[in-house]
Every structure is written in C-alpha cells, then in structure tokens.
Amino acid sequence: MNIHVAARRFQYLNWGTIVKTRKFDLLQYMDLPDLQHLSPEDRELILRSQQKILPGQDEKMLVAMESFAELLDKVGLHSEARKYFQNIISSTSDILTKAKCWRKIAFSFNSQRDHMSADTAAENAAVLIHQLPMNEKNVKEEYVMILHNAAHSYYFQLKFEKLEAAVREIKKFLPDVYDIALRCNLLHSVSLAMYAKYRWYLVPEEVFTHIELQLQLTSQLEDKYHYGYTHCIGGHFRMFNEEFALARDHFSKGIEVLEGKHFGPLMIGHNYTAVSYRMQNNVSMTEQWTNLTLEKAKQTSNVSYVPSSYANLAWVYAMRKNWLYAEDYARRAAENWPINAIHYYYAFPLMECLLHKKQADEAGELAFKLLHPRAKKFPDTVSEKLKEVAKLWTKGCNDHLLNALENAIDEAKLTGYF
C-alpha cells in the first residue's frame, strides 16, 4: 500500500532510501505490506500513526517513529516494525534510545518466536546499557527490561544456565521495582526458570502463586496487554499440569482481553487451546483451533506456531488413521521445528506412521531424542516405555523394537501425550 504525501522540507522515498534531515539520517517513508488481514480499526490506526511521522522534525520525528514501530509490532507486522527500530538506532547518538530500540527488537523477535535473533538483539541492548550509570532510575529500569527479554529467549532456546544467571540478576533489582508492568515481567522471568527446572511437568504451587499475584497486579493497569499476557501464560502452566478446564479459561480470557493484537501472547492462547484439546483426544476442536492458529501464524510469519500447527494437524490425521496426510504434516513440522523442548508434538504422530510402515530405525531415533534431558518431561510410564524403545534401537534389535514402539505410543495416548 503506497501513501504518497508531500510536505515542505521533506522528500518521501521508497523503502530502503535514506533521507538526510538536520542532525539525523531518517527513513521517512516506507511501503506498507498488505493490511487486509487486519481489522478496519487497526488499519486506520496504522495509517494515522504513520502520518504523524511525516511532519515531525528531528527528535520529535524519532519519538513518532518509535510509537509507529511499536504499533506495527503490536498488530503482527514484526519485520516492518524492526526496520523502523533499526532506522532509529542508526539515526541517533543517544545511547539509552539505542538500547531501548534493541530491546524492542528483541521483544519483536520473541513475539515472532525467533529466539536466536532475540538473543542477539538483547545482547546488543545490554552492551549499550552497561555504558550508562546504573544508579539512574530510567537506566536501571531499561536494564531489567533487557534482562527480561534475554531470559525469555534463553528459556525457549533451552539455555537454562543463562536463564538462571539472568534471573539471579533480576532478583537483585526486584525489591526496587515498583512499576507494576515491569514488576510482573520480572516475576514472569522467575516463573520461567522454575517452569524449565521442572521440565514443563507437574510444576510446584509457587509457579501458580506467581501467576495469581501477576493477575492481581496487572488487572489494575489501564493497558490490558499485561493482564491478557498473564492469562495466556497461566493457561500454559495449567495445561501442562493437566488442568485443562482451568487452562482454557485462562486462554479464553487472555484472547478476549488482547482483542486480536499483541501476537506473542495471542498465539500462545490460540496454539495451546488446540494442544489442550489434543491432550484430551478431542479431534474436532483440536482441528478447529489449529486451523485458526495456523492462519494467524502464517500472517505474522511466526517461527514456532506454523510448525506447531503442522504437528497438531499430523495428530488429527493420525487419529483418523490417514497415515499419508499424518506423515506429510509431521515431516513439514520436523523440517521447520525451532529449538524448543516440545518436539513430541510431531514425533509421536510420525512414530505411529513409521510403525505402520515398519520403519523401525527412524522411529527408534525419534524415541531416543524424546528422552533428551532438556526436553519436556513425560509421566514415568511413558518415559520407561520410551527408554525401552531407545535401548532396543541402540542395540539394533529392530524385531522387538516395533512391539516396544507400539507399547510406548499406546501409553502416550493413554496419558494425553501422544
């Protein structure tokens, strides 16, 4: 979509061209992508916000540009938002502004589930913020926000040592943080560390105490993003504690509060509603929520939730004994799977497809990988049967492996982890 605007003293060019104005090199104009998947209200917000950039000058223009980039990220236009943030970084000499924009780039990548890129952006922000005196309130607050985004990326990359180090650093500052939104972000980082420690299985009550506290705090905020986000995280925790009705209640409230924006938590709500139905063997509801998730994930180029949706569709077709489609979706999920601990989503449906084809070797390898010490923990009955499969696979006993594989799959189905 092109918006041609003529204004005195400014020249508006296509994306990628730098226009020099006074002290700053600013990108004044960009071609927006197709906005048709957005609501009319969101399209109008974007166009109005973009036009605020055009007549501005210097620092004011940077402020307007930053607000516009935040809006783009909020409605799922992540890569477009990051281009604006990067342009601000190259256009200012203010270290705090640069650090803030790198942190927001990290947040954008985390929302899109590109956690390796988020890690790099957070590191860039940290290098800058350490050049400033940490006794200043705004510098200290920016630093802990950077730590929160770094912790988020470490969690999803299974970098548990780095996650623990970030949380230890966060805890140093937590008593001095009174801003509710920021305090909730830091509490969330602490919860993530506990969640990872227990490998997403039967987490301690302390995790839910943190969630309830965050819900109480964020309900007081005018901006309901944090409240919706906390509901989605709470649903995720409850789901892997096998409390499915409570989990979906959290997801439903989160989705309602987020109003189709903030795609990081919004996609959590959609994707894990599908997974919660999958864990209860509800094929039709899993398919319905998966298709909804996949549509939104493709619109926002989400790194995790496109393959996760393929994995859920693999499960749907495996439950219908359509092995051709089940294997196709499982392999599409596997080919694009990011670094995270829940690859069992595609592995079990693929293993059942391989069982029907009597392809023991590949199935045994998948079972072996499910036992990785940083992967999601299963009930003991499932883990023991997977260990038997893995043992037979390492010994090359393919004749007995298929029987053991069938037992492991049956146990996973029985416990809701197929």
Backbone hydrogen bonds, N-H to C=O, Kabsch-Sander energy under -0.5 kcal/mol:
donor,donor_aa,acceptor,acceptor_aa,energy
4,H,2,N,-0.5
5,V,3,I,-0.6
7,A,5,V,-0.5
7,A,10,F,-0.6
10,F,7,A,-1.7
13,L,11,Q,-0.6
17,T,14,N,-1.5
19,V,26,L,-2.0
21,T,24,F,-2.3
24,F,21,T,-2.1
26,L,19,V,-2.0
26,L,24,F,-0.8
28,Q,26,L,-0.9
32,L,1,M,-1.4
32,L,30,M,-0.7
38,L,35,L,-2.1
43,R,39,S,-2.4
44,E,40,P,-2.2
45,L,41,E,-2.1
46,I,42,D,-2.3
47,L,43,R,-2.3
48,R,44,E,-2.4
49,S,45,L,-2.5
50,Q,46,I,-2.6
51,Q,47,L,-1.7
52,K,48,R,-0.9
52,K,49,S,-0.5
53,I,49,S,-0.6
53,I,50,Q,-1.4
54,L,50,Q,-0.8
56,G,53,I,-1.0
60,K,57,Q,-1.6
61,M,57,Q,-0.7
62,L,58,D,-1.9
63,V,59,E,-2.1
64,A,60,K,-2.3
65,M,61,M,-2.7
66,E,62,L,-2.4
67,S,63,V,-2.1
68,F,64,A,-2.2
69,A,65,M,-2.5
70,E,66,E,-2.2
71,L,67,S,-1.9
72,L,68,F,-2.3
73,D,69,A,-2.2
74,K,70,E,-2.1
75,V,71,L,-1.7
76,G,73,D,-1.4
77,L,72,L,-2.7
78,H,76,G,-1.4
81,A,77,L,-2.0
82,R,78,H,-2.4
83,K,79,S,-1.5
84,Y,80,E,-1.3
85,F,81,A,-2.2
86,Q,82,R,-2.7
87,N,83,K,-1.7
88,I,84,Y,-2.0
89,I,85,F,-2.1
90,S,86,Q,-1.9
91,S,87,N,-0.6
91,S,88,I,-1.0
92,T,88,I,-0.8
92,T,89,I,-0.6
95,I,93,S,-0.5
98,K,94,D,-2.1
99,A,95,I,-2.7
100,K,96,L,-2.6
101,C,97,T,-2.3
102,W,98,K,-2.4
103,R,99,A,-2.3
104,K,100,K,-2.1
105,I,101,C,-2.1
106,A,102,W,-2.2
107,F,103,R,-2.4
108,S,104,K,-2.2
109,F,105,I,-2.6
110,N,106,A,-2.6
111,S,107,F,-2.4
112,Q,108,S,-1.7
113,R,110,N,-1.1
114,D,109,F,-2.9
115,H,113,R,-1.0
118,A,114,D,-1.8
119,D,115,H,-2.3
120,T,116,M,-1.8
121,A,117,S,-2.4
122,A,118,A,-2.6
123,E,119,D,-2.1
124,N,120,T,-2.1
125,A,121,A,-2.1
126,A,122,A,-2.4
127,V,123,E,-2.3
128,L,124,N,-1.6
129,I,125,A,-2.6
130,H,126,A,-1.8
131,Q,128,L,-1.8
132,L,129,I,-1.6
136,E,133,P,-1.3
140,K,136,E,-2.6
141,E,137,K,-2.5
142,E,138,N,-1.8
143,Y,139,V,-2.3
144,V,140,K,-2.1
145,M,141,E,-1.8
146,I,142,E,-2.2
147,L,143,Y,-2.3
148,H,144,V,-2.1
149,N,145,M,-2.0
150,A,146,I,-2.4
151,A,147,L,-2.9
152,H,148,H,-2.1
153,S,149,N,-1.9
154,Y,150,A,-2.4
155,Y,151,A,-2.4
156,F,152,H,-1.6
157,Q,153,S,-1.4
158,L,155,Y,-1.0
159,K,154,Y,-2.5
160,F,158,L,-1.5
163,L,159,K,-2.2
164,E,160,F,-2.7
165,A,161,E,-2.1
166,A,162,K,-2.4
167,V,163,L,-2.4
168,R,164,E,-2.4
169,E,165,A,-1.9
170,I,166,A,-2.5
171,K,167,V,-2.5
172,K,168,R,-0.9
172,K,169,E,-0.6
173,F,169,E,-0.8
173,F,170,I,-1.1
174,L,170,I,-1.6
176,D,173,F,-1.5
177,V,174,L,-1.5
178,Y,176,D,-0.6
183,R,179,D,-2.9
184,C,180,I,-2.4
185,N,181,A,-1.9
186,L,182,L,-2.0
187,L,183,R,-2.4
188,H,184,C,-2.3
189,S,185,N,-1.8
190,V,186,L,-1.9
191,S,187,L,-2.2
192,L,188,H,-2.4
193,A,189,S,-1.7
194,M,190,V,-1.6
195,Y,191,S,-2.9
196,A,192,L,-2.7
197,K,193,A,-1.9
198,Y,194,M,-1.7
199,R,196,A,-1.4
200,W,195,Y,-2.1
201,Y,198,Y,-0.6
202,L,240,F,-1.1
207,V,204,P,-1.5
208,F,204,P,-0.6
209,T,205,E,-2.0
210,H,206,E,-2.1
211,I,207,V,-1.8
212,E,208,F,-2.6
213,L,209,T,-2.2
214,Q,210,H,-2.5
215,L,211,I,-2.5
216,Q,212,E,-2.2
217,L,213,L,-2.4
218,T,214,Q,-3.0
219,S,215,L,-1.7
220,Q,217,L,-1.3
221,L,218,T,-1.5
224,K,222,E,-0.7
226,H,223,D,-0.6
228,G,224,K,-2.7
229,Y,225,Y,-2.9
230,T,226,H,-2.3
231,H,227,Y,-1.8
232,C,228,G,-2.1
233,I,229,Y,-2.4
234,G,230,T,-2.8
235,G,231,H,-2.3
236,H,232,C,-1.8
237,F,233,I,-2.3
238,R,234,G,-2.5
239,M,235,G,-2.5
240,F,236,H,-1.7
241,N,237,F,-0.5
241,N,238,R,-0.7
242,E,239,M,-1.8
243,E,238,R,-2.6
244,F,242,E,-0.6
247,A,243,E,-2.2
248,R,244,F,-2.7
249,D,245,A,-1.7
250,H,246,L,-2.1
251,F,247,A,-2.5
252,S,248,R,-2.7
253,K,249,D,-2.1
254,G,250,H,-2.7
255,I,251,F,-2.9
256,E,252,S,-2.1
257,V,253,K,-2.4
258,L,254,G,-2.3
259,E,255,I,-1.0
260,G,255,I,-0.6
261,K,258,L,-1.7
262,H,74,K,-2.9
266,L,262,H,-2.2
267,M,263,F,-1.8
268,I,264,G,-1.1
269,G,265,P,-2.3
270,H,266,L,-2.0
271,N,267,M,-2.8
272,Y,268,I,-2.4
273,T,269,G,-1.0
274,A,270,H,-1.7
275,V,271,N,-1.9
276,S,272,Y,-2.1
277,Y,273,T,-1.7
278,R,274,A,-2.2
279,M,275,V,-2.7
280,Q,276,S,-0.6
280,Q,277,Y,-0.6
281,N,278,R,-2.1
282,N,277,Y,-2.6
283,V,281,N,-1.0
286,T,282,N,-1.9
287,E,283,V,-2.5
288,Q,284,S,-2.2
289,W,285,M,-2.4
290,T,286,T,-2.3
291,N,287,E,-2.4
292,L,288,Q,-1.6
293,T,289,W,-2.3
294,L,290,T,-3.1
295,E,291,N,-2.0
296,K,292,L,-1.8
297,A,293,T,-2.9
298,K,294,L,-2.3
299,Q,295,E,-1.8
300,T,296,K,-1.5
301,S,298,K,-1.0
302,N,297,A,-2.7
303,V,112,Q,-2.8
306,V,302,N,-0.9
308,S,304,S,-2.1
309,S,305,Y,-1.3
310,Y,306,V,-2.0
311,A,307,P,-2.3
312,N,308,S,-2.0
313,L,309,S,-2.3
314,A,310,Y,-2.2
315,W,311,A,-1.9
316,V,312,N,-2.2
317,Y,313,L,-2.4
318,A,314,A,-2.2
319,M,315,W,-2.6
320,R,316,V,-1.1
321,K,318,A,-1.3
322,N,317,Y,-3.0
323,W,321,K,-1.2
326,A,322,N,-2.4
327,E,323,W,-2.5
328,D,324,L,-1.9
329,Y,325,Y,-2.6
330,A,326,A,-2.2
331,R,327,E,-2.6
332,R,328,D,-2.0
333,A,329,Y,-2.2
334,A,330,A,-2.5
335,E,331,R,-2.4
336,N,332,R,-0.9
336,N,333,A,-0.6
337,W,334,A,-1.1
340,N,338,P,-0.9
345,Y,342,I,-1.7
346,Y,343,H,-0.8
347,A,343,H,-2.0
348,F,344,Y,-1.8
350,L,346,Y,-2.1
351,M,347,A,-2.8
352,E,348,F,-2.1
353,C,349,P,-2.0
354,L,350,L,-2.5
355,L,351,M,-2.2
356,H,352,E,-1.9
357,K,353,C,-1.2
358,K,355,L,-0.9
359,Q,354,L,-2.6
360,A,358,K,-1.1
363,A,359,Q,-1.3
364,G,360,A,-2.6
365,E,361,D,-1.9
366,L,362,E,-2.0
367,A,363,A,-2.1
368,F,364,G,-2.2
369,K,365,E,-2.1
370,L,366,L,-1.5
371,L,367,A,-0.6
371,L,368,F,-1.1
372,H,369,K,-1.6
375,A,372,H,-2.0
376,K,341,A,-2.8
377,K,199,R,-2.3
382,V,379,P,-0.8
383,S,379,P,-2.3
384,E,380,D,-2.6
385,K,381,T,-1.2
386,L,382,V,-2.3
387,K,383,S,-2.4
388,E,384,E,-1.6
389,V,385,K,-1.7
390,A,386,L,-2.8
391,K,387,K,-2.5
392,L,388,E,-2.1
393,W,389,V,-2.3
394,T,390,A,-2.4
395,K,391,K,-1.4
396,G,392,L,-0.6
396,G,393,W,-0.9
397,C,392,L,-2.5
398,N,396,G,-1.6
401,L,397,C,-1.6
402,L,398,N,-1.2
404,A,400,H,-2.0
405,L,401,L,-2.9
406,E,402,L,-2.2
407,N,403,N,-1.9
408,A,404,A,-2.2
409,I,405,L,-2.5
410,D,406,E,-2.4
411,E,407,N,-2.1
412,A,408,A,-2.2
413,K,409,I,-2.3
414,L,410,D,-2.1
415,T,411,E,-1.8
416,G,412,A,-0.8
416,G,413,K,-0.6
417,Y,412,A,-2.4
418,F,412,A,-1.0
